[in-house]
Amino acid sequence: MGASHMDRMSSTSSDCRMWVDDPAGFSTGKVGRLHHDYHRHPLFQLPELEALAKELSPLKQCRFVRPGITQSSAFAHDSVPPDGRSIEDVFRRIEEPGSWIALYDVEVIPRYKELLDHILGNVRDVIEREQGEMFQVTGFIFISAPPSVTPFHIDRENNFWLMLHGRKVLNVWDHTDRTVVPIDAVEDFIVAHSLRRVRLKDEYRARSHEFDVRAGDGVYFPSTSPHMTRSDPEWAAAGDRVAISIGVNFYTPVTRRAAQIHQINRLLRKCGLSPAGPGESAAVDAVKAPIGKLTGIARSSLARVLRPILHKGMGRYKAPPGSF
Ligand SMILES: [Fe+2]
């Protein structure tokens, strides 16, 4: 894994750090390149990740995609492998072309929560200076063997995305690029969890920031920045075919406020209006945010009341985390 076995095992969190390439030019509002040495950390080596997967599997936090997906596919995943194999088997055969497992919300395991907090500790000052206190820190680890992809999608959180092993190409688009994802499609995702209208078209590729990343490389991107990955079999050497990355995600008062504005904008749009998106007007945002907060609370309360009555549709509605 790049470092020798002894190097790896002697590394602890206090030996590792993450830093942005351009501290003077870094902003939480735009895509930025970074570096780190967390790929040497014992908790990010395959045997430890297998142990983690065994702890997460009963919680349905191991996720699997169906074979043959492309970057244009819907980002659908399931909590059981498509062929029903055990976690042990998944890891025993992880080097087989097309293997893919994601470990979701690793922060539920205390030793990983501590590690995520350590990673963000490197940048806490710069983040909090611009966006206020970080909260709801989550970690998503993707382990795969080429050829593999993570389909085009957006997330609610800000993301420090770190490459831990192998090689991938990560494409990220500006979160403000309305050609790639229209503002009402962002609203659908934030308010109703739908990625139905977040879809890759070939002509979008040229508009992306493309990062060819290896262990020790990383990228920061803000909430709702479209992104996707791919890995190619030609990059893998025999006996070292696995690609591992982690997204360290978090909310801030800025992401929460944007979600509140999406809540109210969705209602306005249903009334035939074309409201300004979050960040376009500070004065308008200041009026909308408190109303959006109440809208989010009302939606969540309604869902709680209806859930026992309705087992489908709105009965399953869950308010987006961090939206109010
Ligand atoms: Fe993502």
Residues whose N, C-alpha, C, O or C-beta is under 5 A from the ligand:
A	BS01	LIG	D155
